[in-house]
Amino acid sequence: MNRAQPTMDLVWIRCNINYYFREKCYGNVKKLSYKASKQYGDAAEFLFYGGLANILEGQVQKGISELTPLQSEKDIQLAVVIALIYGYKLSSPTEREALYSLESKLKEEKKQANALSFFYAGLFLSFAEKYEKASEYINKSLRKDPNNLEVIILKGWNDMYMNLGDMQVSILDCLELALSKSDRNVEALLGLAKFKYFAKEYDASNLTLDRLIVNNTGQVVPLVEKMKNEFALQKWDAVYDTLERIFLLDPDNVEALKVKIFIALCKNADYIEAADQLNKFFTILENEESHNAYQFYNTTQIFSRVCSRSSTVLSQVYRFAQYASEMNPGNVDYLSEVGYQCILQAKYKDALSFFKAASKLDSNSITALCGLTLCQMNENGPTEQISQQIELLFEMQGNNKLPVLYHLSAQLNLKNPSSAISFLTNAYEAKIAFANRHPFSLAYVKDLDPDFLLEVYKEFKKHLPKKPFIIVGFV
């Protein structure tokens, strides 16, 4: 398979496909891929992207059936085999014969792989968020062809996401090297803008994006990235202006619609308007990302944590969580989220049944077990059994503890203020550190989880001195 000649249209198709993979908008990936596969004679590359999108969004069997015929396509063989192994492990880990056959084939493919083969393998693994493994394949590709522009750019993008919260100079070096070879390369320019965004240099990021916007007036992606910079700077008038420009090109743009809902909910504190927009967004998401459970789950997590437990908003958000879980019933995190939505609505009995069902799916799921413990704490208060459960969960967690465990530990130590305050401080600091990996954004808000921080604050209040301090001084 030879890559089709890179006309400007084709350059943007590939760039947009890469972008939507990273944004987990798999419905958009499939639309672009299937359209391109009909438009260009050599369709294997784009059929490959469509198959990957199906696997990553949870339509694993469909993805496997689309990728299986592509195993004979020379340059993507290695990536196809890796993706099939990934798919089988997700959906049919008991099909040992198929897995054994694929793993044997993988060993053979690695021996005869060329630079392009390693590139596609690294590309898939990067989209699947296996950044360290992707890095191995990208480096192998560079060893075979050190001057390959696409591989250099992919290395920059992959390292960026692998080191979220720590933008290293070596990443910038990759992107600048690519631009020194081709100063109008849109994937490299978009990468440079993203690097500046993650480094929280928003004005510098916008300078690069403005260059892309001026030269490519019909492309929506640079405008979406510009909106994210303005959001991070909290320049709301500029956000409104950019939203209008995005909607002229793409009225159903998922990221722009989420930002619009956030503004109604958090900036304007208009819960009725936010609920109405969420209702409309549900229908749009059904059309745009009809099989993408992640997008429904992500929407739930963002808006349920910032709505002050408004029943109007929570009733809308609950639909998203329920839809994600029904679409992907084997996903323990999606089912646990439905349980957590019940807690936010103070429906603890319903929550308990969802967390029990989630723990049956995966008895080692920390999320499900924490949910069960939250329900038990609400029903029985601090008990020895809960204390033992929390101790076990701490042991299961390793180095990065879930902040909710610190919060639960503080509740257990109500009569020991110094221990309780220490646990609450850890809960608060862990949340802030986790959120601070991101610029101020919807991802930041989701990871910050203001609703949880308010619960931590309420627990802190229990340990305030009973009488105010009297400050005596000289006038």
C-alpha positions as CSV (number, residue, x, y, z in Angstrom):
1,M,0.0,0.0,0.0
2,N,1.4,3.4,-1.0
3,R,0.2,6.5,0.8
4,A,-1.9,8.6,-1.6
5,Q,-0.2,11.8,-2.9
6,P,-0.7,14.5,-0.3
7,T,-2.9,17.1,-1.9
8,M,-4.0,19.8,0.5
9,D,-7.4,18.2,0.9
10,L,-5.8,14.9,1.7
11,V,-3.4,16.6,4.2
12,W,-6.3,18.0,6.1
13,I,-8.3,14.7,6.0
14,R,-5.4,12.9,7.7
15,C,-4.8,15.8,10.1
16,N,-8.5,15.9,11.1
17,I,-8.6,12.1,11.4
18,N,-5.6,12.2,13.8
19,Y,-7.2,15.1,15.7
20,Y,-10.6,13.4,16.2
21,F,-8.8,10.2,17.3
22,R,-7.0,12.1,20.0
23,E,-10.3,13.9,21.0
24,K,-12.0,10.5,21.1
25,C,-14.6,11.6,18.6
26,Y,-14.7,8.3,16.8
27,G,-17.9,9.0,14.9
28,N,-16.2,11.9,13.2
29,V,-13.2,9.7,12.4
30,K,-15.4,7.1,10.7
31,K,-17.3,9.7,8.6
32,L,-14.0,11.2,7.4
33,S,-12.4,7.8,6.8
34,Y,-15.2,6.2,4.9
35,K,-15.6,9.3,2.8
36,A,-11.9,9.4,2.0
37,S,-11.9,5.6,1.2
38,K,-14.4,6.2,-1.6
39,Q,-12.7,9.4,-2.8
40,Y,-9.2,7.9,-3.1
41,G,-8.5,4.8,-5.1
42,D,-6.1,3.3,-2.6
43,A,-8.6,2.9,0.3
44,A,-6.8,0.6,2.7
45,E,-5.3,3.3,4.8
46,F,-8.7,4.9,5.5
47,L,-10.5,1.6,6.0
48,F,-7.8,0.9,8.6
49,Y,-8.7,4.1,10.4
50,G,-12.4,3.2,10.3
51,G,-11.7,-0.2,11.8
52,L,-9.5,1.3,14.5
53,A,-12.3,3.8,15.4
54,N,-14.8,1.0,15.8
55,I,-12.5,-0.9,18.2
56,L,-11.6,2.1,20.3
57,E,-15.2,3.2,20.7
58,G,-16.3,-0.2,21.8
59,Q,-17.7,-1.8,18.6
60,V,-15.0,-4.3,18.8
61,Q,-16.4,-7.1,16.7
62,K,-17.3,-4.8,13.9
63,G,-13.7,-3.3,14.1
64,I,-12.2,-6.8,14.0
65,S,-14.2,-7.8,11.0
66,E,-13.2,-4.6,9.2
67,L,-9.5,-5.0,10.0
68,T,-9.1,-8.7,9.3
69,P,-9.1,-8.4,5.5
70,L,-6.4,-5.7,5.7
71,Q,-3.8,-8.1,7.1
72,S,-2.4,-8.5,3.6
73,E,-1.8,-4.8,3.1
74,K,2.0,-4.5,3.4
75,D,2.6,-1.2,5.1
76,I,-0.2,-1.5,7.6
77,Q,0.1,-5.3,8.3
78,L,2.0,-4.8,11.6
79,A,-0.5,-2.2,12.9
80,V,-3.5,-4.3,11.9
81,V,-2.1,-7.3,13.8
82,I,-1.5,-5.2,16.9
83,A,-4.9,-3.7,16.7
84,L,-6.5,-7.1,16.2
85,I,-4.7,-8.5,19.3
86,Y,-5.9,-5.4,21.2
87,G,-9.5,-6.0,20.0
88,Y,-9.5,-9.7,20.8
89,K,-8.2,-9.1,24.3
90,L,-11.0,-6.5,24.9
91,S,-13.8,-8.7,23.6
92,S,-12.8,-12.3,23.4
93,P,-9.9,-13.0,25.7
94,T,-10.9,-16.7,25.7
95,E,-10.3,-17.1,22.0
96,R,-6.8,-18.3,22.7
97,E,-6.3,-19.9,19.3
98,A,-6.9,-16.7,17.4
99,L,-4.7,-14.7,19.8
100,Y,-1.9,-17.3,19.6
101,S,-2.0,-17.1,15.8
102,L,-2.0,-13.3,15.8
103,E,0.9,-13.2,18.4
104,S,2.9,-15.6,16.2
105,K,2.2,-13.4,13.2
106,L,3.3,-10.3,15.2
107,K,6.7,-11.8,15.8
108,E,7.1,-12.4,12.0
109,E,5.9,-8.9,11.1
110,K,8.3,-7.2,13.4
111,K,11.2,-9.0,11.7
112,Q,10.3,-7.7,8.2
113,A,8.7,-4.3,9.1
114,N,9.8,-1.2,7.4
115,A,9.8,2.4,8.7
116,L,6.2,3.0,7.5
117,S,5.0,-0.3,9.2
118,F,6.5,0.9,12.5
119,F,4.9,4.3,12.0
120,Y,1.4,2.9,11.6
121,A,1.9,0.6,14.6
122,G,3.0,3.6,16.7
123,L,0.1,5.7,15.4
124,F,-2.5,3.1,16.5
125,L,-0.9,2.6,19.9
126,S,-0.8,6.4,20.4
127,F,-4.5,6.6,19.6
128,A,-5.2,3.8,22.0
129,E,-3.3,5.8,24.7
130,K,-0.5,3.2,25.0
131,Y,2.0,6.0,24.8
132,E,5.1,4.3,26.1
133,K,4.5,1.3,23.8
134,A,3.8,3.6,20.9
135,S,7.1,5.4,21.6
136,E,9.0,2.1,21.1
137,Y,7.6,1.6,17.6
138,I,8.0,5.3,16.7
139,N,11.7,5.1,17.7
140,K,12.1,1.9,15.6
141,S,10.6,3.8,12.6
142,L,13.0,6.7,13.1
143,R,16.0,4.3,13.3
144,K,15.1,3.0,9.8
145,D,14.3,6.4,8.4
146,P,15.6,9.3,10.6
147,N,14.3,12.0,8.2
148,N,10.7,10.9,7.9
149,L,8.7,14.0,8.6
150,E,5.5,12.2,9.6
151,V,7.3,10.0,12.1
152,I,9.1,13.0,13.6
153,I,5.7,14.8,14.0
154,L,4.1,11.7,15.5
155,K,6.9,11.5,18.0
156,G,6.2,15.1,19.1
157,W,2.4,14.4,19.5
158,N,2.9,11.1,21.3
159,D,5.5,12.5,23.8
160,M,3.2,15.4,24.4
161,Y,0.4,13.2,25.7
162,M,2.8,10.8,27.4
163,N,4.1,13.7,29.5
164,L,0.9,15.6,30.2
165,G,1.6,18.3,32.8
166,D,5.4,18.3,32.0
167,M,6.0,19.7,28.6
168,Q,9.6,18.9,27.9
169,V,11.8,20.9,25.5
170,S,12.6,17.7,23.5
171,I,8.9,17.7,22.4
172,L,9.2,21.2,21.1
173,D,12.5,20.2,19.3
174,C,10.6,17.5,17.4
175,L,8.0,19.9,16.2
176,E,10.4,22.6,15.3
177,L,12.6,20.1,13.4
178,A,9.6,19.1,11.4
179,L,8.7,22.8,10.7
180,S,12.3,23.5,9.6
181,K,11.9,20.9,6.9
182,S,8.3,22.0,6.0
183,D,7.2,25.3,7.5
184,R,3.6,24.9,6.3
185,N,3.0,21.4,7.6
186,V,-0.4,21.6,9.2
187,E,0.0,18.6,11.5
188,A,3.3,20.1,12.8
189,L,1.8,23.6,13.2
190,L,-1.2,22.2,15.0
191,G,1.2,20.2,17.2
192,L,3.2,23.3,18.0
193,A,0.0,25.2,19.0
194,K,-1.1,22.2,21.2
195,F,2.4,22.1,22.8
196,K,2.1,25.9,23.7
197,Y,-1.4,25.3,25.0
198,F,-0.3,22.5,27.3
199,A,2.6,24.6,28.4
200,K,0.0,27.3,29.2
201,E,1.4,29.8,26.7
202,Y,-2.0,30.6,25.3
203,D,-1.1,33.7,23.3
204,A,1.8,32.0,21.6
205,S,-0.5,29.1,20.8
206,N,-3.0,31.5,19.2
207,L,-0.4,33.1,17.0
208,T,0.3,29.7,15.4
209,L,-3.4,28.9,15.2
210,D,-4.2,32.3,13.6
211,R,-1.7,31.4,10.8
212,L,-3.6,28.1,10.2
213,I,-7.0,29.8,10.3
214,V,-6.0,32.5,7.8
215,N,-4.6,30.0,5.3
216,N,-7.3,27.4,5.8
217,T,-10.6,29.3,6.2
218,G,-12.8,26.2,5.8
219,Q,-11.2,24.2,8.6
220,V,-12.9,24.0,11.9
221,V,-10.1,22.3,14.0
222,P,-7.8,25.4,14.4
223,L,-10.9,27.4,15.5
224,V,-11.8,24.8,18.2
225,E,-8.2,24.9,19.5
226,K,-8.3,28.7,19.5
227,M,-11.5,28.5,21.5
228,K,-9.7,26.3,24.1
229,N,-7.0,28.9,24.5
230,E,-9.5,31.7,25.0
231,F,-11.4,29.5,27.5
232,A,-8.2,28.9,29.4
233,L,-7.6,32.7,29.5
234,Q,-11.2,33.1,30.5
235,K,-11.7,35.8,27.8
236,W,-15.4,35.1,27.5
237,D,-16.2,37.6,24.8
238,A,-13.5,36.1,22.6
239,V,-14.9,32.6,23.4
240,Y,-18.4,33.7,22.2
241,D,-17.0,35.1,19.0
242,T,-15.0,31.9,18.2
243,L,-18.0,29.8,19.1
244,E,-20.1,31.6,16.4
245,R,-17.3,31.1,13.8
246,I,-17.2,27.3,14.7
247,F,-21.0,26.9,14.4
248,L,-21.0,28.5,11.0
249,L,-18.6,25.8,9.8
250,D,-19.9,22.9,12.0
251,P,-23.3,23.6,13.7
252,D,-23.0,20.3,15.7
253,N,-19.4,20.6,16.8
254,V,-19.2,18.5,20.0
255,E,-16.5,20.4,21.8
256,A,-18.1,23.8,21.1
257,L,-21.5,22.6,22.3
258,K,-20.0,21.4,25.6
259,V,-18.3,24.8,26.1
260,K,-21.7,26.5,25.4
261,I,-23.3,24.4,28.0
262,F,-20.5,25.1,30.5
263,I,-21.0,28.9,30.0
264,A,-24.7,28.6,30.6
265,L,-24.2,26.5,33.7
266,C,-21.1,28.0,35.4
267,K,-20.6,31.5,34.0
268,N,-24.3,32.5,33.8
269,A,-25.6,30.2,36.5
270,D,-28.7,29.5,34.4
271,Y,-29.6,26.0,35.3
272,I,-32.8,25.9,33.2
273,E,-30.9,27.0,30.1
274,A,-28.1,24.5,30.8
275,A,-30.6,21.7,31.2
276,D,-32.3,22.7,27.9
277,Q,-29.0,22.7,26.1
278,L,-28.0,19.3,27.6
279,N,-31.3,17.9,26.3
280,K,-30.6,19.2,22.8
281,F,-26.9,18.0,23.0
282,F,-28.1,14.5,23.8
283,T,-29.9,14.3,20.5
284,I,-26.9,15.8,18.6
285,L,-24.5,13.3,20.3
286,E,-26.8,10.4,19.4
287,N,-26.4,11.5,15.7
288,E,-22.8,12.6,15.7
289,E,-21.3,9.9,18.0
290,S,-24.0,7.3,18.0
291,H,-21.9,4.4,19.2
292,N,-19.4,6.5,21.3
293,A,-20.2,5.6,24.9
294,Y,-17.1,7.5,26.1
295,Q,-18.5,10.9,24.9
296,F,-21.8,10.3,26.9
297,Y,-19.8,9.2,29.9
298,N,-17.4,12.2,29.6
299,T,-20.4,14.7,29.4
300,T,-21.8,13.2,32.5
301,Q,-18.6,13.6,34.5
302,I,-18.1,17.2,33.4
303,F,-21.5,18.7,34.1
304,S,-22.6,16.6,37.1
305,R,-19.6,17.9,39.1
306,V,-20.3,21.6,38.5
307,C,-24.1,22.0,38.8
308,S,-24.4,22.4,42.6
309,R,-26.5,19.2,42.6
310,S,-29.3,21.0,40.7
311,S,-32.0,18.4,40.2
312,T,-32.9,19.9,36.9
313,V,-29.4,19.5,35.5
314,L,-28.7,16.1,37.2
315,S,-31.9,14.6,35.7
316,Q,-30.6,15.5,32.2
317,V,-27.0,14.3,33.0
318,Y,-28.3,11.0,34.3
319,R,-29.6,10.1,30.8
320,F,-26.0,10.4,29.4
321,A,-24.6,8.1,32.1
322,Q,-27.4,5.6,31.6
323,Y,-27.0,5.7,27.8
324,A,-23.2,5.1,28.0
325,S,-23.7,2.1,30.3
326,E,-26.4,0.6,28.2
327,M,-24.3,1.0,25.1
328,N,-21.3,-0.7,26.7
329,P,-22.8,-2.9,29.4
330,G,-19.4,-4.6,30.1
331,N,-17.7,-1.4,31.1
332,V,-17.4,-1.2,34.9
333,D,-16.5,2.5,35.0
334,Y,-19.7,3.4,33.0
335,L,-21.9,1.4,35.3
336,S,-20.2,2.8,38.4
337,E,-20.8,6.3,37.1
338,V,-24.6,5.6,37.0
339,G,-24.3,4.6,40.6
340,Y,-22.4,7.8,41.4
341,Q,-25.1,9.8,39.7
342,C,-27.6,8.2,42.0
343,I,-25.5,9.3,45.0
344,L,-25.5,12.9,43.7
345,Q,-29.3,12.7,43.6
346,A,-29.3,11.2,47.2
347,K,-30.8,7.9,45.8
348,Y,-28.5,5.6,47.9
349,K,-30.5,2.4,47.5
350,D,-30.4,2.7,43.7
351,A,-26.7,3.6,43.9
352,L,-25.9,0.5,46.0
353,S,-27.6,-1.8,43.4
354,F,-25.5,-0.2,40.5
355,F,-22.3,-0.5,42.5
356,K,-23.0,-4.1,43.3
357,A,-23.7,-4.9,39.7
358,A,-20.4,-3.1,38.7
359,S,-18.4,-5.1,41.3
360,K,-19.8,-8.3,39.8
361,L,-18.4,-7.2,36.4
362,D,-15.0,-6.6,38.0
363,S,-14.5,-7.6,41.6
364,N,-11.2,-5.6,41.7
365,S,-12.6,-2.3,40.4
366,I,-11.5,0.4,42.8
367,T,-14.2,2.7,41.4
368,A,-17.0,0.2,42.1
369,L,-15.6,-0.8,45.5
370,C,-15.3,2.9,46.6
371,G,-18.9,3.4,45.5
372,L,-20.1,0.5,47.6
373,T,-18.1,1.9,50.6
374,L,-19.7,5.4,50.1
375,C,-23.2,3.8,50.2
376,Q,-22.3,1.8,53.3
377,M,-20.9,4.9,55.1
378,N,-24.1,6.8,54.3
379,E,-26.3,4.0,55.6
380,N,-24.3,2.9,58.7
381,G,-21.9,5.6,59.5
382,P,-18.2,4.7,60.4
383,T,-17.9,1.0,61.3
384,E,-15.0,-1.4,61.8
385,Q,-16.0,-3.2,58.6
386,I,-15.8,0.0,56.5
387,S,-12.4,0.8,58.2
388,Q,-11.1,-2.5,57.0
389,Q,-12.5,-2.0,53.5
390,I,-10.8,1.4,53.2
391,E,-7.5,-0.1,54.4
392,L,-7.7,-2.8,51.8
393,L,-8.6,-0.3,49.1
394,F,-5.5,1.8,50.0
395,E,-3.3,-1.3,49.6
396,M,-4.9,-2.1,46.2
397,Q,-4.3,1.5,45.0
398,G,-0.5,1.6,44.8
399,N,1.1,5.0,44.8
400,N,-1.7,7.1,43.4
401,K,-4.5,7.0,45.9
402,L,-8.1,8.1,44.9
403,P,-9.0,11.3,46.8
404,V,-12.3,9.7,47.8
405,L,-10.4,7.3,50.0
406,Y,-8.8,10.1,51.9
407,H,-12.2,11.7,52.3
408,L,-13.7,8.4,53.6
409,S,-10.7,8.0,56.0
410,A,-11.4,11.5,57.4
411,Q,-15.0,10.5,58.1
412,L,-13.7,7.5,60.0
413,N,-11.5,9.7,62.0
414,L,-14.2,12.2,63.1
415,K,-13.0,12.0,66.7
416,N,-9.4,12.3,65.8
417,P,-9.2,15.9,64.3
418,S,-5.4,15.9,63.5
419,S,-5.7,12.6,61.5
420,A,-8.9,13.8,59.8
421,I,-7.4,17.1,58.8
422,S,-4.4,15.3,57.4
423,F,-6.6,13.0,55.3
424,L,-8.7,15.9,54.1
425,T,-5.6,17.9,53.1
426,N,-4.4,14.9,51.1
427,A,-7.8,14.6,49.4
428,Y,-7.7,18.3,48.4
429,E,-4.1,18.3,47.3
430,A,-4.5,15.1,45.3
431,K,-7.5,16.6,43.4
432,I,-5.7,19.9,42.7
433,A,-2.5,18.2,41.5
434,F,-4.5,15.9,39.2
435,A,-6.4,18.8,37.7
436,N,-3.3,20.9,37.3
437,R,-2.0,18.6,34.6
438,H,-4.4,20.4,32.3
439,P,-4.8,24.1,31.4
440,F,-8.1,25.6,32.6
441,S,-10.5,23.6,30.4
442,L,-13.4,21.2,30.5
443,A,-10.8,18.4,31.3
444,Y,-9.5,20.5,34.2
445,V,-13.0,21.0,35.6
446,K,-13.8,17.3,35.3
447,D,-10.6,16.3,37.1
448,L,-11.0,19.1,39.7
449,D,-14.5,17.9,40.6
450,P,-15.8,21.0,42.5
451,D,-18.7,18.9,43.9
452,F,-16.2,16.6,45.7
453,L,-14.1,19.5,46.9
454,L,-17.3,21.0,48.5
455,E,-17.8,17.7,50.3
456,V,-14.2,17.9,51.6
457,Y,-14.8,21.5,52.7
458,K,-17.9,20.4,54.7
459,E,-15.8,17.8,56.4
460,F,-13.1,20.3,57.2
461,K,-15.8,22.5,58.9
462,K,-16.5,19.8,61.4
463,H,-13.0,20.3,62.8
464,L,-13.2,24.1,63.2
465,P,-12.7,25.3,66.8
466,K,-16.0,25.5,68.7
467,K,-15.4,29.1,69.8
468,P,-13.8,31.8,67.7
469,F,-10.3,32.9,68.6
470,I,-10.2,36.2,70.4
471,I,-7.5,38.4,69.1
472,V,-6.2,40.8,71.7
473,G,-4.0,43.7,70.5
474,F,-3.1,47.2,71.3
475,V,-4.9,50.1,69.6
